């Protein structure tokens, strides 16, 4: 076909090359750096332009074109591939002592070889251990020609057609690539992408996956690459295999293979970190944001702790960290043992997922009557603790996951998150496994259980007649963000409600020290302290009182805004839905919930009784519209050295700012104290300004 000029006067081949380069540039930004520069619509327009050009000039189609990622025809079975350099596994360390022993072995060997001084510490390249599927990519003359799974380390499965569909993997390397380059890395799936995939699978009535790793592995091992092309897979490179034919400007570091293993014969850099930087220069995705260079055992353990704290907020699953001696000559001296290198080790986190047997499903009643199914499990060690109970969220989740009593189930616990049942292991399902049936009546008060139309959660209709709801309501009201009644804990609330001494929030303020002292685990001093705490709680801010009432959909910020808007509890109680909609950030759902709550006579009676017991809500401090933080949103994390979170919140609000519980692009500042965790990592990723307590005080003019 003719290679004439296109409509814009540019030769078709030049235009095709330009479009391919631009599309691959945006693939890297989106899939590797999470920093897209253009909208999905603009990206689609570029792809359509290239597709149209290649349709008009089919001779321009190349195997590396982004249009060829859509997937080839299905295959009957995967072929086998022999790795030019074996894909070895790693030895494991499960505790600090084993990590220290690894450093000691490495250091002793390097000192004997004269590569480390007597007092010097070995330098290690540290990286996250992604929980995905290990893959080897083979490039020849810069083009991707083959991809294989790890398999048994010597032979893997040929998944080239599927790998070509992953947009973060370059089909052609950039710059001066070697004649042969084997790249090792991990195919994985982000948690957010995983949730979207499972939702789509469930909607189509297709199989849902237990976790992102299974989803990634299942997607990559599809015999039909067109299915793989629709799955949101990603890739990070972390090592290499065979490297041959370096450009003359890049002389090889090694000429002979290391003893006992077929190794890359030419490496253009002298450290592991430099090699990964070189791979990134060639256009390969490398997880550079979370890698670090550390010295000695203390440095390794510091990295382990830092990554562990940030783990929950990463957006993808990791199951540990990897320590590798950074020096490549040092790696060569250390060599290999059996099927693992001596110069590297994986320091594993306590398992966040484990399997166990589901013994029973019981239900718990929450403050608003929400019925939550709870799995009773055979004890299993997961996430660093022994778990015997796990949430199943709601009846709909049980149906969607097809969890049955008697199943072997996967249990997940991440950080401080409540353990949950992820799903059943279907090939271990016993013949007598039974389906869960939601009760029709509350197990606590006997009231009817209803599931409102359009809602996923069933609810007890007993209201404050239900002892379980009363208990949870009282604990909520006593919380730090509400009335902050120190000394009123779960055990005492159980006794107060079970004895019928306290039937409503107002009844708390009638308690006397003499009677409290007679309850279990109290005593005279504890009773007197609680009565004093109740006296202090009689003067809450109006916002705290509204929040303490436990109105559905009304959080502490909404309660505070409502208090500022109306000024008194009577004005809030008498407000119409239309008037409530005038409160900043209050929509129809919240306004309706507030209005319905105060239209209920028994709720109004509780407020009247609170007043009779001397509860006198104080006007909410008005936000300063012209304050230094006017219009800005701040997030607090960790423990501040002097201020409590309530102190910091009060000062921020007084300066016109808002306090949010989560970090986003709209966050102006993150105020971080000691033991800051995933919020700090998220803020660093988004480029949010980070302050310590002193910085916040300086910003407020209080330093």
Secondary structure, DSSP 8 states (H G I E B T S, - for coil): ----B-TTS-BHHHHHHHHHHHHHHHHIIIIISS--SS-HHHHHHHHHHHHHHHHH-GGG--TTSGGGGG-----SS--EEE-SS---EEEEE-SHHHHHHHHHHHHHHHHHTTSS-SS---EEEEEEEESSEEEEEEEETTEEEEEEE-TTSSEEEB-HHHHTT-TTS-SB--SS--SEEEEEEEEE--HHHHHHHHHHHHHTT----SSHHHHHHHHHT-SSHHHHHTS--EEEEEEEEEEE---TTS--S--S--TTS---S--S-SBHHHHHHHHHHTT----GGG-EEEEHHHHHHHHHHHHHHHGGGSSS-EEEEEEEESBHHHHHHH-EETTEEEEEEEEE---SEEEEEEEEEEEEE-TT-BEEEEEEEEEEEETTEEEEEEE---HHHHHHHT-EET-EEEEE--TTS--EEEEE-GGG--TT-EE----SB-TTT--BEE--TT-S--EETTGGGSHHHHHHHHHHHHSTTTT--TT--HHHHHHHHHTTS-SSGGGGGG--HHHHTTSTT--HHHHHHHHHHHHHGGG-BHHHHHHHTT-TT--HHHHHHHHHHH-SHHHHHT--HHHHTTSTT--HHHHHHHHHHHHSHHHHHHHHHHHHTT---B------TTSTTTT-EEEEESB-SS--HHHHHHHHHHTT-EEESS--TTEEEEEE-BT--HHHHHHHHHT-EEE-HHHHHHHTT--
